[in-house]
Amino acid sequence: MKIGLDIPGGDFAPNSNIKGAIMAAAELGSEHTLVLIGNEAEIKNKLQEEGANSSNFEIIHAPDVIEMAEHPVKAFVGKPNSSIAIGFALHKKGAIDAFSSCGNTGAMLVGAVQVLKAITGVIRPCITTVMPKLSGGFGFILDVGTNADCKPDVLYQFGILGSLYAEQVYKITNPKVGLMNIGEEPEKGNLVAQAAHQLMKDTKEFNFVGNVEGRDILNENADVYVCDGFTGNVILKEAEAFYTAIRKRGIKDEFFDRFNYEIYGGTPILGTNGTVMIGHGMSSPLAVKNMLLLSRDVAQSGLSEKIKQAFNS
């Protein structure tokens, strides 16, 4: 398997990406190849500085960079020789099996939709985040920022996407899907939530358990929490702020340590033809390493193909 990495992407590029790639390569083993996409001379110099052998990696030269603050669509179209554009071109033709980046999230989304295309039947591809549970397991919230406004049928599809992700990648049997709302009763919430509940209540495509509330995220009431990207992003950012506050107060706790984004590395874009991973812009080497390991897991699970089968059946 070949996993592509956008080397100039992220706030601490290229150093964090190079170091993370070296760490990941040590765990991935010889059956996997990391393809480092960026300025070839710079990549080789950085690898040498870290005492790594450049022959252990495949290096693809990409002279241009899509900066974090650039307009995603304009930059992607206007910079065909950027590391992100080249990464998607490689993925589309099958030269790499997955593509990961901590760079411009908008450009990554543009590439996933414009180059790889949404899987037939998927209205809106989305991204998810992992949320630790008190029991020791995981929950998954989607969407967390890609689609700020969603219609009921889009939320319904998020239930399918989230269920498949939890089942295929994290091996959760028959994951419970809950609709994020302000109350458990079917009639609660805004008109979109009420309509989405009506679509979900009798579905056979996933294990719908009804409405869930914000307080349910850490318990066992559901495994997958469906919401629009606006709501999901607020929950995600609040969790990040909570973790930061815990650290600043010097509190050491095994459960709260699991809120550290570095452990999870990144999130896949669900619903497109391929394996595309988005990492935090501030990713450390540890986060980059875990993003690459997750890329392997998602690609090996055949998640994209499983989604395609679900939507074409």
N, C-alpha and C positions, 0 to 999 in steps of 0.2 A: 504494500500500500504506500502511496505517496501523498504526503500532507504538505500543502503549500502554506507559507507564512509570509505575511506582509511585513518586511523588515523595517521600513521607515514609518510605519503606522504607530501612533500613540505618543503620549506626552514625554515618555522617557526612551524613545527610540533613538538610535538603533540598539543601545546598550542592553536594555531590558529584554528585547526580543532575541538578541544573540545569546545572552546568558540563559534565557528560558529555553531556547532551542537546544542548547548544549545539555541542559538538565533533562529535557524530554527525550533526546536521542539516547541517553544512557538508559532510560527506562523502556523505550520502545523496542530496542534491539535491532538486529540486522534485517529482520523481515519487513521493517518499515523504513522509508526514506523521507527525510525532511527536505523540502524544496524551499530554499531561501530566496525570496524575490525582492530585489532592490539594487542599489549600486554595487556592482560586483567587486570593485576594488575595495570599497569600504567594508563590505561583508568579510572579505578575505583578511583584511587588516584586523578587524575586530575579533575574528576567530583566532588569529595568531596571538593577539594580545591576551586572550583567555586561555591560551595553551591548547586550543582545539585544532584538530586536523581537518582542513577544509575538504579533503577528499571523502570525509564521512557524510558530507552533505551534497545536495545538488544545488547549484547556484544559477539563478536566472537573472540576467541583467535587466534592470528597469531604471532608466535614467531620471524619470520624473516622479514627483511626489504629490499626492492630493493632501493638502494641509488640512488640519482639523477644522479651521474656520471657513474653508472654502464652501461655496454653494455646491451641494452634492451633484445635481444633474449637470450643471455647467462644467464642473471640474471633471466629471467622469467622461463626458463627451469630448471635452476640449483637451484632455490629456490621455490619449490612447496608449502612450508609453509609460504611464504611471504604474506603480507596483500593483495597485488595486485592479486597474483595467487589465493588465497582463495576467494577474492571478485568475480573474474570471475567464479570460480567454483560454487559459490552460485547463481550467476545470471543465469548460464546455466541451472541449475536444478530447477530454479523457486523459490528459497528460498528468493530472493530479486527481486524487479521489476526494479531497476535501480542501477547503481554503479558509484560512483563519486570519483575522486582523484585529488589532487594537486601535486602528485608525478611524478615519471619518465614518461614523456609523451610517449617515445618510448615503454616502457613496457606496457603502457595502450593500445597503438595501436596494439602491438603484441598480447596481450590478446584478444582484440576485434576481430581480424582477425583469430587467431589460435583457440580460444575457442568458441566464439559465431559464427564465420564465417560470411563472406560477404553474403548479401542477393543475391540469385540466379539472375544473370543478371547484377549485379553491378560489374563493372570492377575494380574500385578503390574507396574504402570508403574515405571520406575526412572530414575535419573540417572547420568550418565557424567562422566568427566573426560578431558582431553587430556594425554598424556604425551609429551614430546619424545623423539625417537630420535637416536642418535649419527650416523645417516646423513643427518639433516636433515629426515626426515619426522615423522609423528605416530603414536602408538598411542592406543587408547581403552580405558579400564577401566570396567566396569560389572558390578554396581551399586557406588556409592561412599557409601552411607549410608541409602538409603530403606528397604531390606529387609535387616535384620540377619540374619535366618534365611531360608533359601530351600530349597525342595524341588527335586529334580532337574529336574522339568518347568519350573519357573520359570527355572532356570539355562539350560536349553535355549532358552527363549524369549529370554533375554538375548542369546544368540548371534544370533538373528534380528534383534533390535532394534539391536544394536551393528553388525552387518554392514550393515544398511540405512543407518544413520547415517554410517558411514565411506564408504559408496559414494555416497550421494545428496548429502551436504553437503561432504565432503572429496574427492570424486571419486577414491577408491581403487578400482581395478578388482579385482573378485573378492577382497575382503579376507580375510585369513587369520584364523580364529577359534581361539583357544587357551583351554583350561580351566585356570585357575590352580590349581596343586596343589603338593605337596611333593616331587614326582618326576615324571619323564617317563613312566614305565611305567603302563599302563592300570589296574593293580591298586593303584596308590599312592593315598594320601589317605584321608579318612574315608568313611563309607558313602554320604553324599550325593554326594561327588565321584566315587566309583566308579560310582554309579548314573547320574549325569549323563553320565559318559563313555560308558556303554553306550547312552544315548539319542542321543548326538551322533555316535558313530563311523561310522555308515552314512548320516547325513543327506544329503539333496540340497538342503536349504533354505539352507545356508551352507557355506562352505569350511572345514570343521573340520580342524585340523592336529594335534590331540591335546593332551596335557597340556603346560603350560608352567610354569616356575618364576619366582620373584621376580626372578632375575637376567636373565630374558629380556625384561623390560619395555623396556629401552633398545635391544635388538637387533632384527633382522628376522625372528625366528622366528614372530611373529604381528603382526597389526594391531589385533585386538580381543581383549581379555583379560577373560574371563568369571569372575565370582566373586560371593559373597554380599556384601551391603552392609557387613557387619562387616569382612571382609578388605579390601575395596576402600577403605573409609574409613581404615583403618590405613595402607595404602600411600600414599594421598593425603596424609594428615597428615605422614607421614614425609618425603615429597617436599617438602612446604612447609617442614618443619623443616630439611631439608638445604639448601634454597635460602637460608633465613634465616642459617644458619651460614656458608655461603659468603660472603654479603654482609658479615656481621660480621667476618670474617677478612680483608676487603678484597681478596678474590680476584675478578678480572675475567676472565671467560671467556665467549665467544660462546655456547657450548653451555649452560652453566649459567644464563645469562641467560634462556634459553627456559623455565625453570621458573617464571618470574614469572607469577602468576595473572592479572595485569592484561592480559597479551597476549591472553588467551582470553576474558576478560570474564564468562562464565557457562556454564551447562550447561542443555540442554533437558530437560524431563521427557518421556521417551520412552514412548509407548504410550497417550497420551490424545488425544482429538479436539480438536486445536488445536496452536498453537505457544506454549508457555509456557517462559520462560527464568528461571532462578534464578541470581542473582549472589552473590558473597561479601558477607557483612555489612559487611566493612571496605572495600568497593570505593571506589577513588579515581575521579576523573573519567575517567581513561584507561580504567579497567576498565568503567565504566558505558558509555562510548562503544563499546567493543568488544563489550559485551553486546548493545547495540542493533544493531550491525552483524551480529552472529551471528544475532540474531532475524530480521533481513531475509533472511539466507542460508538459514536453516532454513525460513522460510515460503515463500520463492521455490522451494526445492527440492521442495516438495510432500511433505515427509517423512511427515507424518501420513497423507496419502492413500496413499502407498506402503506404509506399515505396515498400513493397513486392507486394502489389496489382498492383501498377503502373508498376513494372518491369515484372510481370508475366501475364499481360493482353495481 
